[in-house]
Amino acid sequence: MANRDSGYRAFLLAQLCIGMVILALMIFGPKPWNWAHWLGLAIAVPALVLLFVARFQLGGSFSVTPQARHLVTHGLYSKIRNPIYFFGEIMIAGFFIAIHRPVLIFFLVILTPIQIIRARKESKVLEEKYGDEYRQYERNTWF
């Protein structure tokens, strides 16, 4: 179990480092400091923070493939079933605005349906394992 915890912490640290690199690119990369840059930062930075809060709250239940390790219903998960997907997409939109490439937001036209499909698969796995408990949770949360 200790090996699994250290692997989880290493993976979480790697994700945090990637997020910090993205943030550094937004802040220190070459660009004019105009309203679009400030707007992008105002969108991306809080989304990045909330993304990492959600990832931390998910803990060892995080997986790339749909798995029902634990039903996480606290913190951000008490209001949003998929905060990592939600805040990840907001962060991406803010990043594209901040680097003065808002046209890349159309990338979300492709990403959003993929995230919805992933969320539905996860929902199905969780419902199979937790039944009525999950269905009640689903009724009380958004996406």
LINMOFEN-V816291 format. One record per pair of residues at least 6 apart in sequence whose ideal C-beta (glycine too) atoms are under 6 Angstrom apart, sorted by the first residue. I is the first residue (numbers start at 1). J is the second residue. If there is no record, write none. Layout:
i = (I & I)
j = (J & J)
This chain:
i = (8 & 19 & 26 & 31 & 31 & 36 & 36 & 37 & 39 & 40 & 40 & 40 & 41 & 43 & 44 & 44 & 44 & 44 & 47 & 47 & 47 & 47 & 48 & 50 & 51 & 51 & 51 & 54 & 54 & 54 & 55 & 57 & 58 & 61 & 61 & 61 & 66 & 66 & 66 & 68 & 68 & 68 & 71 & 73 & 76 & 80 & 80 & 81 & 82 & 82 & 85 & 89 & 93 & 96 & 96 & 96 & 126 & 127)
j = (60 & 48 & 98 & 37 & 100 & 97 & 100 & 98 & 97 & 94 & 97 & 98 & 98 & 94 & 91 & 94 & 95 & 98 & 87 & 90 & 91 & 94 & 91 & 87 & 87 & 88 & 91 & 76 & 83 & 84 & 84 & 75 & 72 & 69 & 70 & 72 & 121 & 122 & 125 & 125 & 126 & 129 & 130 & 137 & 83 & 86 & 142 & 141 & 119 & 143 & 115 & 108 & 105 & 102 & 104 & 105 & 134 & 134)
